[in-house]
Structures are given as structure tokens and as C-alpha cells.
Amino acid sequence: MYSRLSLRPLRLVAVSAVGVLTAAALAAGAGAGPVSFGRHFHGQHYSGGNWGGYVSFGSFTTATASWTEPSVTCNSSNDLFAPWVGIDGDGSSTVEQTGVATDCSSGSPEYQAWYEMYPAAPVYYSSSEAPVQAGDHLTATVTRSGSSYRLDLTDTTQGWTKTTTQSLNAQHSSAEAIIESPTDSYPSINGGVSFDGVTFDGRNLADTGPQGLDADDNGSATFSPGPIGSDGQSFTMARH
């Protein structure tokens, strides 16, 4: 869902679309429909760079994962990063995804839930209907039936679920659990992000032929996925 293209060569970039979102755009966009980020992350052709996590290739019908929303330390920039779950994106020009974006506004983090059917613009839920704070436990699921997609995002800590059903003539090339754009120039993620309960088509992540992706900044890896846990469903993205 973003827009920061420092991609690896050879892979198509179907990066998500969470790009540069100013505080003014956040305020104007909350609950007001699609918000356009300054730079496109998603849906271009994935070549690396702004995606870190695990991707499995194939025509999957469902992808799900959970994570605890990390706390962040803001720097001078107002860029954002986001953990998300999706179908497509690596090797295709479509992405169907949902997650939480963290933006630094005037030195303070702002968390906002969203979904995106790339190449359409991301849609943000208002903070009043879908509040998110550091430490919240989120679960995201994307389910495909033909050209129809159901995107569910649940905050079990705050006690809400947002569900939307959208249509897209997508390419069904992959499924993934990702942190987008966690680079040094973005908000500092304290302690990394741990994913759990990661399954694609109901199968443990470890059983779907996953490939690890490093999130890098101009070719210098800053966040990498750790080994998949003994449960076959968990991993941690941490700075290396």
C-alpha cells in the first residue's frame, strides 16, 4: 500500500500502497474514503526494498496472520510504515491487503487501520470506528472467491472488527505477511514486529514454500525475517 520504490531488480513490484502521508492528509482522510499517499508502495512490481517478511507463491484463496502493534520512536520525517497481510503483489501488478499504518505527525505516532485493492487507492478507517494503539493485538485475513475479496481486520484488544468485500480482476500470484517500509528513515520500530498464526489456505506458513524478504534502504538491509517458529506459523521481523 505504499509508495517508496527502492526495489530489487527482476521481480515485479506489486508493492502495497502506503506511501508518504502527511498529517493533513490523515486528518482529511479519516473516515472520508480513499486517501492517496504521496508515493505508491503497492501494486507496482515488487522488487524488494520496501517489503520485509515472508511470501509464498501460488494461487491462494486465503491469507491470515496476527501481530502485536509495535511502539515506535518518531524522527524528523513524517513517513509511515505498516504491517499487513495480503494476496498478490510479488510477481503481479495487483494487491489485495489490509493492515495498520503508523505515521509520525509532529513527532508523535498515529496508527490507522486500512485496506487496499491495488491499483485502487488505499482506504482508511477513521480512528473513532477502528482505534489502534501500540500493544494492540491485530488479526488480518484476506479471502478470495472468484473475483470477490473479503478483507477482515480485527483488533482483539480494542474489541472491533472491520470487514469489507471488494471486487478485482486480480492475478493470484502469491500470499504474504509483510512489514512495509521499516527503514532507517522511517519511524523507529521498537523491538521489531512478531507475526503469529500465519496460514495460507489454512496451511502453516512453513508448509507453503515461503521465501524470506529483507526490507532494505538503498540496498542496505535493515529489517529481516527471523526463522519460522517450531509451530510453523510465526516469525519476527527485526533490525539486523
Secondary structure as the mmCIF struct_conf table of DSSP 4:
data_model
#
loop_
_struct_conf.conf_type_id
_struct_conf.id
_struct_conf.beg_label_comp_id
_struct_conf.beg_label_asym_id
_struct_conf.beg_label_seq_id
_struct_conf.end_label_comp_id
_struct_conf.end_label_asym_id
_struct_conf.end_label_seq_id
STRN STRN1 TYR A 2 SER A 3
HELX_LH_PP_P HELX_LH_PP_P1 LEU A 7 ARG A 8
BEND BEND1 PRO A 9 ARG A 11
STRN STRN2 VAL A 13 VAL A 13
STRN STRN3 VAL A 18 VAL A 18
HELX_RH_AL_P HELX_RH_AL_P1 ALA A 23 GLY A 29
TURN_TY1_P TURN_TY1_P1 ALA A 30 GLY A 31
BEND BEND2 ALA A 32 GLY A 33
STRN STRN4 PRO A 34 PRO A 34
BEND BEND3 GLY A 38 ARG A 39
STRN STRN5 HIS A 40 HIS A 40
TURN_TY1_P TURN_TY1_P2 HIS A 42 GLY A 43
BEND BEND4 GLN A 44 GLN A 44
BEND BEND5 GLY A 48 ASN A 50
STRN STRN6 TRP A 51 PHE A 57
BEND BEND6 GLY A 58 GLY A 58
BEND BEND7 THR A 61 THR A 61
STRN STRN7 THR A 62 THR A 68
HELX_LH_PP_P HELX_LH_PP_P2 GLU A 69 SER A 71
STRN STRN8 VAL A 72 THR A 73
BEND BEND8 SER A 76 SER A 76
STRN STRN9 LEU A 80 ASP A 88
STRN STRN10 ASP A 90 ASP A 90
BEND BEND9 GLY A 91 SER A 93
STRN STRN11 VAL A 95 SER A 105
TURN_TY1_P TURN_TY1_P3 SER A 106 GLY A 107
STRN STRN12 SER A 108 TYR A 118
TURN_TY1_P TURN_TY1_P4 PRO A 119 PRO A 119
BEND BEND10 ALA A 120 ALA A 120
HELX_LH_PP_P HELX_LH_PP_P3 ALA A 121 PRO A 122
STRN STRN13 VAL A 123 TYR A 124
HELX_LH_PP_P HELX_LH_PP_P4 TYR A 125 SER A 126
TURN_TY1_P TURN_TY1_P5 SER A 127 GLU A 129
BEND BEND11 ALA A 130 ALA A 130
TURN_TY1_P TURN_TY1_P6 ALA A 134 GLY A 135
STRN STRN14 HIS A 137 SER A 145
TURN_TY1_P TURN_TY1_P7 GLY A 146 SER A 147
STRN STRN15 SER A 148 ASP A 155
TURN_TY1_P TURN_TY1_P8 THR A 156 GLY A 159
STRN STRN16 TRP A 160 SER A 167
STRN STRN17 SER A 174 GLU A 180
TURN_TY1_P TURN_TY1_P9 ASP A 184 SER A 185
BEND BEND12 TYR A 186 TYR A 186
STRN STRN18 SER A 188 ILE A 189
TURN_TY1_P TURN_TY1_P10 ASN A 190 GLY A 191
STRN STRN19 VAL A 193 PHE A 200
TURN_TY1_P TURN_TY1_P11 ASP A 201 GLY A 202
STRN STRN20 ARG A 203 ASN A 204
HELX_RH_3T_P HELX_RH_3T_P1 LEU A 205 ASP A 207
BEND BEND13 THR A 208 THR A 208
STRN STRN21 GLN A 211 LEU A 213
STRN STRN22 ALA A 215 ASP A 217
TURN_TY1_P TURN_TY1_P12 ASN A 218 GLY A 219
STRN STRN23 SER A 220 PRO A 225
HELX_LH_PP_P HELX_LH_PP_P5 PRO A 227 GLY A 229
TURN_TY1_P TURN_TY1_P13 SER A 230 ASP A 231
BEND BEND14 GLY A 232 GLN A 233
STRN STRN24 PHE A 235 ARG A 239
#
